[in-house]
Amino acid sequence: MSEEKELEVLRQRIDQFDREIQDLINERVKVAIQIAKVKSDCGSECFYRPEREARVLRAIIERNQGPLSDDDMARLFREIMSVSLAAQAPISVAFLGPHGTYTHSATLKHFGHSVKCLSLPTIDEVFHAVEKQQTHYGIVPVENSTEGVVTHTLDMFFGSTLKICGEVLLRVRHQLLSNAESLTQVNKVLAHSQSLAQCRRWLTNNLPLVETMATASNAEAAAQVAQYPNLAAIASSAAAEIYGLKVLIADIEDDPDNTTRFLIIGNTEVEPSGDDKTSLLVSSQNKPGALYRLLAPMAKHGVSMTRIESRPSRKGLWEYVFFIDIEGHAKEPRVLEVLAELEKEAALVKLLGAYPRAVL
């Protein structure tokens, strides 16, 4: 068989697969619409189920045998689920904008491109949009593996009734974006202060005499840089596409494992998915050994703590509250036992949410 004939046979197989895949996707969407009708007939308007999506994605990853990576396969199916959900009822999500920020990328990673996105300039406004039910959900950064916790996000939970409904882990790859032809033409670098800090060593080694300027977001930096030939911005590849900039140098972050964690906030509680976290706000009584007594129930019942952060309580000088993440869902028996003992020991226990652990 000649090369051309062999290629034609293979291309015909791909065409057949494409037709089958297309038919199956449409059948899947039809079933999703039927599910929405059943829910509506029963008086339910909750079409997005984070625990269900988490279980589906875990199953997809578990049965994946390549050659596609788990990341690529999960991303494909997340988009299929996004389209299916939009056919049931469009989901709206407020995020810390503008478009092209890493929070925007995290929104699309978790909800897919069929979600309705609302860009807002501050973390406060994201919380308020969800509280006022202007959007179904919000997404905000909470910690970075290099620069630590985003205290503003934690502080918003003091007075908010919103629940944490999920988390997203985003590998942060910083690109140096510009209209310049080379590094030698760059005379100023703009970026969010955290991004400047995450690229400090690279900037020192490669642009030691170039001025840096902090902006409200990396996307704002990219928007400004797009207007001038000798400026550069530290931002994402998505920002490069949105603002028409070229990637002058790729992956300039100092830490190759630089990752930011985002929280999904909403007005609904999430059911157990089988691999979950529970987040708590806990206030200790002001007496010796108070923190030890708060942590003791977790050790006693074999519940692992994955994170603890302290913040001023705003009620008294040198009084603190603790934001604690533990493994397991708040409805699991062992976690319920921990919560019951904490209620007896702590001055305050606020359940911020129980939600699926990030799949990827």
N, C-alpha and C positions, 0 to 999 in steps of 0.2 A: 504494500500500500504506500502510495506517495505521501510526502509530508502534508501536502495540501488536503488530500482526502482524509488523512488521519485527523488533522485539525478540524475539518468539517464535521466529522463524526463526534468529536469531543464537544464542539460548539453546539451541536444539536442536542447532546445530552444536557448541557447547561441550560439551553432554552427550555427543555422539558422540565428540568428541576425548577426553573423560574416560574413556569406556569403552575406547577404543583404547589410551590411555596405561596404564590399569590392567592391561589384558591383556598389554601389552608388558613392563611391570615384572615381572609374575608370571612371564612366560616367561624374563626375564633371571635372576630368582632361581632358577628351575628349572635353568638352565644352570650357574649358580654352584654349586649343590648337586652337579651332575654332575661339575664340576671337582674339588670336594672329594673325591668318591668316587674319582676317578682318582688323585688325590694320595695318598689313604689306602691304596689298593691297591698303590701303589708305595712305601709306607713313609714318605711325607713327611707331616709335621704342620705345615708352614709354609704357612698359608693366606693370610696377609697379606703382600703383596709391595709395598713402598713404591715401587719403581721402576716397577712396572706401573701403580699408581694415578697416579703423576706423569705417565706417558705418556698415560694416558687423559684426564686433566684438561687437559693441554696440547692434545690433539687437539680436545677440546670447545671450548676457548677459541678455537682457531685457526679452527674452522668456524662459530663463532657470528656471526650477522649481525643480531642484535637482533630486536625492540626490547629484550629483556632485556640487562642489562649482563653483562660477562664474570664479575664477582663473583657476581651472582645465578644465572647459569647454572651456574657451578662449584659453588655451594653446593647447588643442587638435585641435581646429579649425585653430589656427595659423599654426600648422604643416601641416595641410591639404592644407591651402593656400600657404604655402612655397613650398610644392611639386608641386602644380598646377602651381605656378609661374615659378619654375625651368623647368617644361615641356614646358612652353612658350619660355622663354629665361632666362638662369641663371643670377642671380644678384650677383655682387661682392661688398663686403663691406670691407673697411679698418678700423681697430680698433686699439686702444692703447693696445698693447700686453705686454707680450707674451700670448699664450694660457693659459687659467686658470685665467685671471684677471677678475675683475668685469665688465670691459668694454666688454670683450669677452662674459660674461654671458648676458649682456644687448643686445648685438648684436643678440644672439640666441633667446632671449626672444622676440625681435621685428620682426626679419626676419625669424625665424625658422631654423632648422638644415639643410635645403637644400640650404642655401645661401653659396656662395664661400667667405671664410674669408681670409683677408690678414692682418697678424699681423705686426705692425710697432712699433718701440721703443719710438717714441715721438709724441706729439700732432702736432707739425709742419709737420712731415712727413705724418700724416693722412690727413691734409689739402692739402698738396702738391700732394698726390696721387690722390685725387679727382679732384683737379684743373687741373692736367695733364691728367685726364680721364683714369688713370690706373685702377681705380675702379669706379663703378657707384655712390657709397655713402661712407661716413665715419661716424664713431660714436665716440664721445669724451665726457668725463665727464665735467659738467659745474658747479654743486654745490652739496654740501652734507648738509643734515639737521643738522648735528652736527658741522662740521668744516667749513661750509660756501662755498664761491664761489671759483672756479678754475680760477684764474686770467689769467693764460696762455691761456686758451681757449678763454676767452673774448678778450684778446689782439690780437689774430689771426684774428679777424673779422675786425680790422682796415684796413688792406690792402687786404683782400680777397674778391673775387667776389662771393664766394659760398653763397648759401641760406640755411637757416634752414628748413628742410623738415619734421621734426617730433621730438618728444621727447619720452624718455623712463624713467620710474621711477622704480628703482630696490631696493627692500628691502635688505639691506646689513646685512648678517649674517656672522660674523667673527668666524672662527673655529681655534683652536689651533692644528696645524698639526705637527706630529713628528714620528720618528722611535722609540722614547723612550717608555718604558713601563709605566712610571708614571711621574708626575710633578717633583718628587724629582730628577730625572735623567737629567732634563733640565738645562743647564748652560748658554744658550743664546737664545734670541727670536729675530727673524728677521721679518721685515715687511716694507711696505711703511710707510713713516712718518705719513701720515694721518690715517692709520689704527692703528699705535701705539698710536696716540692721541685719537682715538675713543675707545680704550681699556685701557686707562691709569689707570682708577680706578680698573679694574679687575686685571691688572698686579701688581699694588701696593699692593692690598690685598692678592693676591695669589702667586706672584713671586717677593717679595720685594727686594731680593738680587740678582736677575738674571739680567745680562746685556742685554740691548736691542740694536739693530743695524738697522738703516734705509737702505732700499734697493730701487732700482728704481721702483719695483712693487712687489706686494704680490706673483705673480707667480714666479718671479725671486727668492724671498725668499724661496718658496717651492722647487724650483729646487736645490738650495744650500743645504737646510736641508735634502733633499733626500740622500745626499752623506755621512751624518754623523749621529751617533746614539744619540748624546746628544744635538742637536739643535732642536729648534721648530720654526715654521713659523705661522704667522697670515694670513690666506687666506681663500678661498672659498672651499666648498665641491667639486666643479668641479676640483680645483687644487689638492685636495687630490687624486682624481681618476687619473688625468693625470700624477702625479709624484709619485704615488704608496705610499702615506703616509696614516697613520691612523689618525682619528680625536681623539685627546687626550681629549680635552674638547670642547664641542659645544657651540655656541652662547655666546661668551665672550664679545661682544660689550657692552659698558656702557649704551647706549640708545637703548631700545627695538624697538623704531620706526626709527632707523637709516636708512635713505633712501638717495640714490644718484640719481640725475637727469642727464641724458645724452641727448645730442643733435645729431640728424641725419643731416648731411650736404651733399648737393648735388648741381648739376648745374641746376636743374629745379624748377620751381615754382609749388606750390601745390594749387589745387582748394579748395573752402570751403567744409567742411564736415558736418557742422551744429553745431559743438562744437569745436571751434578753439582758438588759441592764435596768437598774432602778436608780433614779437620782433623787437625792434628799437634801433639804435645807434643815440643818440641826443647830440649835442653840444650847450651849452647855450652861449649867448653873455655875456661878462664880465661886468655886471652892476647889481645894487641892484634889488632884487626880480626876478632875471632871472629864477631860478628854479620854483618859484611859477607860473610864466607865462607859463612855459612849461607844468606844470601839470593841469593848469586851463581848457584847452580844454577837457580833459578827464572827469572832473567833470561836465562840461557844457553839454556834450553829453551822460552822463550816461555810460561811458566806464570804467570798473574797471581795475586798475593797479595791477598786481599780483607780480611784482618784480621790484626793481630799484637798480642798482649798479653803483658806480662812479669809473672811472679810469683816471689816468693822460692822458692828450690829446697828449703828446709828442711834442706839438707845442710851449708851453710857460710855464714858471714857474707858478705853482699853477693854471693852467687851466685844466679843467676836461671835460670829456664826460660822458654821462649816458647811460647805457644799461637798457632798459625798456621793460618789458613784459606786454601786455594788453590783456584783454579778447576780443574775436571776431576776425574775419578774415579781412585782409586788403581790401577786396573787398566789405565788408558790408557797407551800407550807413553811419552808425554812425561812423565807424572807418575811413572811407574816409573823413568825416568832421573833425575828430580829426587831421588826417594827413595834411589836407589842412591848418588848423590853425597853426599847428606846423611849416610847411614850411615858414609861414610868420614871426613867432616869433624866431625860432631857427637859429643859425649860420649854422648848418648842421643837416639834417635828413637822415639817411640811413636805408632803410627797410631791415632787416636781414632775414626776412622770415615770412610767415603766414602758419600755419600748424595745424593738429589735436591735440587737447589736449590728453595726454596719457590716454588710455582707462583703464588700470589697473596699 
